[in-house]
Amino acid sequence: MPDSTEFAPPAVWRRADGTVISCVEKIKVLNENLAELRQMAQDAFEDALLLECPETLIRAEFHRLVDSLRDPWSDVPRD
């Protein structure tokens, strides 16, 4: 089984305007969420393989799932 250290969060998290997110708590939440999501995806990926789903199919479905995510605040003005 691959080691989870082969994936690392971005060295620097940036806002849409390119400025660096420097708040330690925000970075901690972002990194923890990414680690949890990666572990959940790894578990689901392994389950799919054990259930004889082709690797290419499950990867395509994961991509489709990510592509379906929507920003619930896209219509809210941001400062």
Secondary structure, DSSP 8 states (H G I E B T S, - for coil): ---GGG----SS-B-TTS-B---HHHHHHHHHHHHHHHHHHHHHHHHHHHTT--HHHHHHHHHHHHHT---TTTTS---
